[in-house]
């Protein structure tokens, strides 16, 4: 018997399944500080920027629009929605959502063919929201990885340097793929990553994100996530999410 779960819960469950597992702090046979000592000058610059983020951080306001699609295993659309959130990032680990709106573009009811609509969703969440970062440059996580410089490229007038990212221990739940640094500053410019180990229920996943520098910080500007949740004879769902960030502005201590 297949479980009946509302489409919004599938989207949330998929994201949590993909991201909720904490990243281990190190890897067997690799000692603290090895990644920094083995890094080239630009990568060390990126590590230094990451380590000093707390000292440079200033609270800022922003806006994110998230467009989500939920499909069944055969590719038939079951749910589509756009969520827009205006938020304040008070610290690197503390976010306050000021305004949230949802527009449901399509929702298929159980036993129904589904119909399009443009209703605004007024449902409130419970206020519990996890903060998950792919922090492969941070001192807490970088020693778990092997970094390799791949070469330079120019994208939208920006000179970037590409690096491959691979875990020392592929049996752990790490990330792997490619990331880009600004060639002149070492700021993170983007990444294209996937889990290095498949988790139960997570058949496939890929995350992409582009960044731009604002107030000395590399902040996201757009991204996408694709994941496939598959448990044989129980569930097969595909989720695609795109994200666009903008309207960044510094805020004072009083908001």
N, C-alpha and C positions, 0 to 999 in steps of 0.2 A: 504494500500500500504506500503510495507516494504522499509525503507530507504536503499540506496546504499552507503556504506561507505567502502573505501579501507581497507584491512586487517590490515595494520599498524595503521590506525586510531582507529580501534576497540581495538587493544592492548593498545594504549595510553589512549583511553577513559575509558577502564576498570580499568587501574591503577589509573587514576585520580578520577574516581567514587569511588573507594575503599578507597583512601588515602587522598583526598584533604581536607576533612572537618577538621577544627581545633579542637583540643581537648580542652574541657573546663578546666579551671584552678582549679576548686574545686567542691565540691558537697554539696548539702544542708544538714545541720545538722552535717557536719564534718568540723572542724576548722583547719586553717593553722598550720602546725607543728604536728598534731595528728599522722600522719603516722610515722614520725621520732621518736616520743616519744613511740609509741607502738611497734616499730621494735626491733628485736633481734640484738645482737652485729654484726653479719655478714651483715645483711641488712642495719644497720646503716653505716657500712663500705662502702657498695655499694653506699649509698646515698652520703657519704662524697667524694668518688671518682668522682661521677657525678658532685657534686657541685664545685669541684676543677679542673674540666677538662680544663677550660680556662687558669688557671695558669700553668698547666702542658703541655699544648698543644704545639707541635712542628710541623711545616708544613711537610707533607710527600707526596710522590708520590706513586701511586698504579695502578693496572690494574684490570678491571672487565670484565668478559665474561658473557653475558646474552643470554640464549637460550630460545626462546619463541615459543609456539605453539598456534594457534587459531583454535578451532573446532566449528562446528555448534552444535545445540542442540541435534542432534542425534549422535554426536561423530565423524563426518566426518571431516578430516583435511582440513582446508582452507588456512592455512599459517604457515610457519615455517622459522625462521631466527635466526642467531647468530650475536649478536652485541658485539664488543670488544671496550673498551674505556680505554685509558691511561689518567690519571688525576692527578692533584695536589690538595690536600686539604690544602688551605692556612690558614684557620681558621676553627673552628667547623662548621661555617655556610657559608663558601665561598669555592666553588669548581671550578677549571678551567679544562676543558677538553682539552687535548693536541692533542690526536689522536683518531679518531673514524672510525671504519670500520664496514660494514654490509655485511653479506653473506646470501642471500635469498636461502633457501634450497627447498622450495616448495611454490607455490602461485597459487591459483585457481582463474581463471578469471570468471566473471559473465557469466553464460550460457555455461561454458566450464568445462570439467572434471578435468582440472588442469594438470600440468606437472612439473616434478622435474627439477631443474636447479641448477647450482652452481655459478651464477653470483655474482660479487661483487657489492654491492649497492653503488653508488656514490652520492646519494642525500643528500643535506645538510639540517639541520633543521634550525629553525629561531633563535636559540641561547637562546630561553626562556626555562628555565628548573627549575621546582620547587624542593625545597629541603624539604622532609617530613621525620620526625623522629618519631619513636614510643618511646617517651621519658617518659615512665612511672616511671623511677627512678628520674627524675629531680624534683627540688623543685617546679617548676611551675605546675606539673601535679600529683605528687605522692599522694597528699591529696585527690584526686578523687577516690583512689583505696583502697581496702582491701587486705593485703598481708598475706599469711598463709604458714608457713614452712611445707613442705611435707615429707622431708627425704633426706638422702644422697645416692649417687650412684657414681660409677666409670665408666668413659667413656674414652676410648683411654688413659688409664693411668692417667687421671685427676680426682681428687676427687671433686665432684660437690654437691651442695645443691639445691634441687628443691623447688620452691615456687609457690603457686597458686596466680593468679591475678584476682580480681573481682572488678567491679566498685561499689561504694556505691549506685549510682543511675543508675539502668539498663535501664532507659528510655532515657538516654543520649547516645551520640555516643562515647563510650569508647572502650577499648579493654579488652578481657578476655582470660585466658588460663594459661599456665605454662611458667616460666622462670627459668634459672639455673645460679647460681653464683659459682665462684671458691671458694672452701672451705677455702683456705689458704689466699686469698687476697681480696675477695669480688668483683673481676672484673666480669662483665657480661660474661657468657659463651654461652648463647643461649636463644632463646625463641620460643614458639609455640603458636600463638595467632590468635584470630578471633574477628571480631566486636561483641560487646555485644548487639547491636541493628541493625536489618536489615534496610538498606536504600532502598529507592525506586530504583528499577532497579538492585540492588545488591542482587541476590538470595542466594549466598553463597560465603564465602571467608575464606582463611586460609593462614597465613604467618609463615614461619619458618626461623630461622637464627642462625648460629653458629659463635662464635667469638674466637679470640685468642689475646693475649696481645703482642703489639709491641710498643716500646718506651713509656711504661707506660700507653698506651691506649688500650682499648678493641676494636679491629677492626674486621669487618666481614670477614669471610673466605669462607663461602658458605651459600646459602639460596635457598628458593623456595617459590613461591606464586601460589595458585590456586584460581581462582574466576569464578563465573558463573553470567552472566548478563542476566536477563530475565524480559521482559515486555510482558505480554500476548498479543498475536496477532500481536506484533510489531517486537520483536527481542528475540533471544535466542542464546547466544554465551558462549563458555567456553574458558578460557585462562589459560595456565600453563606457568610459567616462572621459570627457575633455574638460579642461579647466582654463579659464582666462582670468588673470589677476591684473589689477590696475588701480588708479586713483590713489596712489600712495601719497601720504602727507605726514609730516612730523606732527606730533601732538604734545602739548605741555603736560606738566605733572598733574594738572587738574582736569585733563581731557579736553 
